[in-house]
C-alpha cells in the first residue's frame, strides 16, 4: 500500500472515530501539512465519502452520518482484526456462527488480493461454547438497556409469572452473557443469564436508571462471583510461604492472588477464596510444604483442618 493510500485510510478511520476534527489536529496526527489533509479529503470525496468542511476559527472536517459508503477499504491492522474477531465468534456463546462465517466470506471478497491472502493465513483452533445465546435475545435485551424500558421475560424452567425488570447492562463474562437489572418484584439487584431468558413483547414503560451497586456492571458481576456486593475482592485473603520457586507457582495463581519470590526454592503467596479453608485448599493443591503467615483466622483454620485430617486418617 502506498504512503498516500495508507494515509487516506488512517484519515478515514480518524473521521469515523468522532464527530468533528480540526484540520490542524488531523495534520498533526497524520504528520503532514494542512494542505495535504485538504488534498486527501478531496480524494475521499471523489471516492464517495460525504465529508463536510466545518467552519470556525480552527476549521475542520466531519464525516456525515448516514453516508452511503463506497466499497470497503481496510488497512492491514483492520483486516487482521476482522479475521480474528469473526473466527472467534463460536467462543462468545452467541449463536451466530454461520452468519459470522458468511460475513467473513463477504468482507473477504471486497478486499484487495494482498489483504485476502493475509486474512486467509489467519487460522486457529476455535473452542466452541456449550452455552449458546439466541442472537434475538441478545438484541432484545441490549435494546431494552439502550432505550431504558422495563423488560419482562420468562426465566429458566420455573413456573412463575414473568419477571419485571429495569435492565441496566449486559455483560459477557467467562463465556456466558448476563443481564444486570433491578428486579421490580424483588426490589433488589439481580443478575440473569441470557441463555435462560425469553423476552416478552411488548416491553414496559421507560424508567430512570438507578446508580449501580458497584463502579460498573463488570465489577459488580465479578464481585458477586466472589461473594461480595460491590468490590471485586475475595472475602478471605491469606498469606503463606510456599516451599516452591516463584516461577513454578505464579502461572497457577492467576488473578486470585500474587506471588513474590523469597529465594530460589520458596515464594510468598497471597491468595483469596470464599473461606479460610478455601484459601488453604488453594495452597495445598501445590503439594509442597508451607508456612502460614497470616492473618490469625487463617492460622486457626489451618489448625482446625489439621485436626480434621488427623481424625479422618485410618487408625
C-alpha positions as CSV (number, residue, x, y, z in Angstrom):
1,X,0.0,0.0,0.0
2,X,1.4,3.4,-1.0
3,X,2.1,6.0,1.6
4,X,-0.7,8.2,0.2
5,X,-3.3,5.3,0.3
6,X,-2.2,4.3,3.8
7,X,-2.6,7.9,5.0
8,X,-6.0,8.2,3.5
9,X,-7.2,5.1,5.3
10,X,-5.9,6.5,8.5
11,X,-7.6,9.8,7.8
12,X,-10.9,7.9,7.1
13,X,-10.5,5.9,10.3
14,X,-10.0,9.2,12.3
15,X,-13.0,10.8,10.7
16,X,-15.2,7.8,11.6
17,X,-14.0,7.8,15.3
18,X,-15.5,11.1,16.4
19,X,-17.8,13.9,15.1
20,X,-15.6,16.9,14.3
21,X,-11.8,17.1,13.6
22,X,-10.0,20.4,13.4
23,X,-7.8,20.5,10.3
24,X,-4.6,21.3,12.3
25,X,-5.2,18.3,14.6
26,X,-5.7,16.0,11.7
27,X,-2.5,17.3,10.1
28,X,-0.6,16.7,13.4
29,X,-2.0,13.2,13.8
30,X,-1.1,12.3,10.2
31,X,2.3,14.1,10.4
32,X,1.5,16.1,7.2
33,X,0.7,19.7,6.3
34,X,-2.9,21.1,6.4
35,X,-2.7,21.4,2.7
36,X,-2.0,17.7,2.3
37,X,-5.0,17.0,4.6
38,X,-7.2,19.1,2.2
39,X,-6.0,17.1,-0.8
40,X,-6.7,13.8,0.9
41,X,-10.2,14.9,1.9
42,X,-10.9,15.8,-1.7
43,X,-9.7,12.3,-2.8
44,X,-12.0,10.7,-0.2
45,X,-14.9,12.8,-1.5
46,X,-14.2,11.6,-5.1
47,X,-14.5,8.0,-3.7
48,X,-18.0,8.8,-2.5
49,X,-17.4,9.7,1.1
50,X,-19.5,12.7,2.2
51,X,-17.1,14.9,4.2
52,X,-18.3,18.4,5.3
53,X,-16.0,21.3,5.9
54,X,-16.6,22.6,9.4
55,X,-16.4,26.4,9.7
56,X,-14.9,28.2,12.6
57,X,-11.7,29.6,14.0
58,X,-9.8,26.3,13.6
59,X,-11.7,24.9,10.6
60,X,-12.1,21.2,10.2
61,X,-13.9,18.3,8.7
62,X,-16.8,16.0,9.5
63,X,-17.9,12.6,8.0
64,X,-21.6,13.0,7.5
65,X,-23.8,10.5,9.5
66,X,-25.7,8.1,7.3
67,X,-23.4,8.5,4.3
68,X,-23.6,5.8,1.6
69,X,-20.2,4.3,2.0
70,X,-18.3,3.1,-1.1
71,X,-16.6,-0.4,-1.3
72,X,-14.9,-1.3,2.0
73,X,-11.3,-0.1,2.5
74,X,-9.2,-1.7,5.3
75,X,-5.7,-1.2,6.4
76,X,-3.7,-4.2,7.5
77,X,-4.5,-3.9,11.2
78,X,-8.2,-3.7,10.5
79,X,-8.1,-6.7,8.2
80,X,-6.4,-8.8,10.8
81,X,-8.9,-7.6,13.5
82,X,-11.9,-8.6,11.3
83,X,-10.5,-12.1,10.6
84,X,-9.7,-12.8,14.2
85,X,-13.0,-11.4,15.5
86,X,-15.2,-13.2,13.1
87,X,-13.4,-16.5,13.5
88,X,-13.6,-16.2,17.3
89,X,-17.4,-16.0,17.3
90,X,-18.0,-19.6,18.4
91,X,-16.2,-18.8,21.7
92,X,-18.5,-15.9,22.5
93,X,-21.6,-18.1,23.1
94,X,-23.8,-16.1,20.8
95,X,-25.4,-18.5,18.3
96,X,-24.3,-16.7,15.1
97,X,-21.5,-19.0,13.8
98,X,-23.0,-19.4,10.3
99,X,-23.6,-15.6,10.0
100,X,-20.0,-14.8,11.1
101,X,-18.6,-17.3,8.5
102,X,-20.7,-15.7,5.8
103,X,-19.7,-12.2,6.9
104,X,-16.0,-13.1,6.7
105,X,-16.5,-14.5,3.2
106,X,-18.4,-11.4,2.1
107,X,-15.8,-9.0,3.6
108,X,-13.0,-11.1,2.1
109,X,-14.4,-10.6,-1.5
110,X,-14.2,-6.8,-1.3
111,X,-10.6,-6.7,-0.1
112,X,-7.5,-6.4,-2.3
113,X,-5.8,-9.7,-3.1
114,X,-2.9,-8.8,-0.8
115,X,-5.2,-8.5,2.2
116,X,-7.3,-11.5,1.2
117,X,-4.0,-13.5,1.2
118,X,-3.2,-12.2,4.7
119,X,-6.5,-13.0,6.3
120,X,-6.6,-16.4,4.6
121,X,-3.4,-17.1,6.5
122,X,-5.1,-16.5,9.9
123,X,-6.3,-19.9,11.0
124,X,-6.5,-21.2,14.6
125,X,-8.3,-23.8,16.6
126,X,-11.6,-22.4,17.9
127,X,-13.1,-23.8,21.1
128,X,-16.9,-23.7,20.9
129,X,-19.0,-22.6,23.8
130,X,-21.6,-25.1,25.1
131,X,-23.7,-22.2,26.5
132,X,-25.5,-20.7,23.5
133,X,-27.4,-17.4,23.5
134,X,-30.1,-16.7,20.9
135,X,-29.0,-13.5,19.0
136,X,-32.6,-12.4,19.1
137,X,-32.5,-12.5,22.9
138,X,-29.2,-10.6,23.0
139,X,-30.6,-8.0,20.6
140,X,-33.9,-7.5,22.6
141,X,-32.1,-7.3,25.9
142,X,-29.5,-4.8,24.8
143,X,-32.2,-2.7,23.1
144,X,-34.1,-2.5,26.4
145,X,-30.9,-1.4,28.1
146,X,-30.3,1.2,25.5
147,X,-33.9,2.5,25.4
148,X,-34.2,2.3,29.2
149,X,-37.5,0.5,29.2
150,X,-38.9,-2.2,31.5
151,X,-38.1,-5.7,30.3
152,X,-40.4,-8.6,31.0
153,X,-39.2,-12.1,30.5
154,X,-39.6,-15.8,31.4
155,X,-36.6,-17.2,33.1
156,X,-35.5,-20.8,33.2
157,X,-37.9,-23.6,33.7
158,X,-39.5,-22.1,36.8
159,X,-43.3,-22.0,36.6
160,X,-43.8,-18.5,37.8
161,X,-45.1,-15.1,36.5
162,X,-42.8,-13.2,34.1
163,X,-40.0,-11.3,35.7
164,X,-40.3,-7.5,35.5
165,X,-37.0,-5.7,35.5
166,X,-35.3,-2.4,34.8
167,X,-32.4,-3.6,32.6
168,X,-29.1,-1.6,33.2
169,X,-26.3,-3.6,31.5
170,X,-25.5,-6.7,29.5
171,X,-22.1,-8.2,30.5
172,X,-20.1,-11.0,28.9
173,X,-18.0,-12.9,31.4
174,X,-16.3,-16.3,31.3
175,X,-18.1,-17.4,28.1
176,X,-21.6,-16.5,29.4
177,X,-23.8,-13.5,28.9
178,X,-25.6,-11.8,31.8
179,X,-28.2,-9.1,32.3
180,X,-27.7,-6.8,35.3
181,X,-31.2,-5.5,36.2
182,X,-33.3,-4.1,39.1
183,X,-35.9,-6.7,39.8
184,X,-39.2,-4.7,40.4
185,X,-40.8,-7.6,42.3
186,X,-37.8,-8.4,44.5
187,X,-37.0,-4.7,44.9
188,X,-33.3,-5.5,44.6
189,X,-30.5,-6.0,42.1
190,X,-30.3,-9.3,40.2
191,X,-28.2,-10.9,37.5
192,X,-29.8,-13.2,34.9
193,X,-28.2,-15.5,32.3
194,X,-29.2,-14.6,28.8
195,X,-29.3,-18.3,27.7
196,X,-32.1,-18.9,30.2
197,X,-34.0,-15.8,29.4
198,X,-37.0,-15.4,27.0
199,X,-38.1,-11.8,26.5
200,X,-41.8,-10.9,26.4
201,X,-43.2,-8.4,23.9
202,X,-44.1,-5.6,24.2
203,X,-41.7,-4.0,26.6
204,X,-42.9,-1.9,29.5
205,X,-42.7,1.8,30.3
206,X,-39.5,3.8,30.4
207,X,-37.5,4.2,33.6
208,X,-34.8,6.4,35.1
209,X,-31.6,4.3,35.6
210,X,-30.5,3.8,39.2
211,X,-26.9,4.1,40.5
212,X,-25.2,0.8,40.0
213,X,-24.2,-1.1,43.2
214,X,-20.5,-1.0,42.1
215,X,-18.4,1.2,39.9
216,X,-19.6,-0.6,36.8
217,X,-21.5,-3.6,35.8
218,X,-18.4,-5.8,35.1
219,X,-17.1,-5.1,38.6
220,X,-20.5,-5.9,40.2
221,X,-20.6,-9.3,38.4
222,X,-17.0,-10.1,39.4
223,X,-17.8,-9.1,43.0
224,X,-20.8,-11.3,43.2
225,X,-18.8,-14.2,41.9
226,X,-16.5,-13.7,44.9
227,X,-19.3,-13.3,47.5
228,X,-19.1,-9.5,47.6
229,X,-21.7,-6.9,46.8
230,X,-19.6,-4.1,45.3
231,X,-15.9,-4.8,45.4
232,X,-14.0,-7.3,43.2
233,X,-12.3,-8.9,46.1
234,X,-12.4,-12.2,47.9
235,X,-13.8,-12.1,51.5
236,X,-10.9,-14.2,52.8
237,X,-7.3,-13.3,51.8
238,X,-4.4,-15.1,53.4
239,X,-0.6,-15.2,53.1
240,X,1.7,-18.2,53.2
241,X,5.3,-19.0,52.4
242,X,5.4,-21.9,50.0
243,X,8.4,-24.2,49.5
244,X,8.5,-23.9,45.7
245,X,10.2,-21.4,43.4
246,X,8.0,-18.5,42.3
247,X,8.2,-19.4,38.6
248,X,6.5,-22.7,39.3
249,X,3.7,-21.2,41.3
250,X,2.8,-17.9,39.6
251,X,1.2,-19.4,36.4
252,X,-1.4,-21.3,38.6
253,X,-2.3,-18.5,41.0
254,X,-3.8,-16.3,38.2
255,X,-6.0,-13.4,39.2
256,X,-6.8,-14.8,42.6
257,X,-3.6,-13.8,44.2
258,X,0.1,-12.6,43.9
259,X,3.4,-14.4,44.1
260,X,6.7,-12.9,45.3
261,X,10.0,-14.7,45.3
262,X,11.7,-15.3,48.7
263,X,14.7,-17.2,47.4
264,X,15.5,-19.9,44.7
265,X,13.4,-22.5,46.5
266,X,10.5,-20.6,48.1
267,X,8.0,-17.8,47.5
268,X,5.4,-15.8,49.3
269,X,1.8,-16.3,48.1
270,X,-1.1,-14.0,48.9
271,X,-4.3,-15.6,47.7
272,X,-8.1,-15.3,48.3
273,X,-11.1,-17.5,48.4
274,X,-14.7,-17.8,49.7
275,X,-13.5,-19.1,53.1
276,X,-10.2,-19.6,55.1
277,X,-10.4,-23.3,54.4
278,X,-10.8,-22.4,50.7
279,X,-7.5,-20.4,51.0
280,X,-5.8,-23.4,52.4
281,X,-7.2,-25.6,49.7
282,X,-5.8,-23.3,47.1
283,X,-2.4,-23.6,48.7
284,X,-2.3,-27.3,49.4
285,X,-3.0,-28.1,45.8
286,X,0.7,-27.3,45.1
287,X,1.6,-30.4,47.2
288,X,4.5,-28.7,48.9
289,X,5.4,-27.6,52.5
290,X,4.2,-24.2,53.5
291,X,4.1,-21.8,56.5
292,X,1.1,-19.7,57.3
293,X,2.0,-16.0,57.7
294,X,-1.5,-14.7,58.5
295,X,-4.0,-13.5,59.3
296,X,-4.9,-15.2,62.6
297,X,-8.1,-16.5,61.1
298,X,-6.0,-18.5,58.6
299,X,-3.8,-19.8,61.3
300,X,-6.8,-21.1,63.2
301,X,-8.3,-22.6,60.1
302,X,-5.0,-24.5,59.5
303,X,-5.2,-25.9,63.0
304,X,-8.8,-27.0,62.5
305,X,-8.1,-28.5,59.2
306,X,-5.1,-30.4,60.6
307,X,-7.4,-31.9,63.3
308,X,-9.9,-32.9,60.6
309,X,-7.3,-34.6,58.5
310,X,-5.9,-36.4,61.6
311,X,-9.4,-37.6,62.6
312,X,-10.0,-38.8,59.0
313,X,-6.9,-40.9,58.9
314,X,-7.4,-44.7,59.5
315,X,-6.1,-45.9,62.8
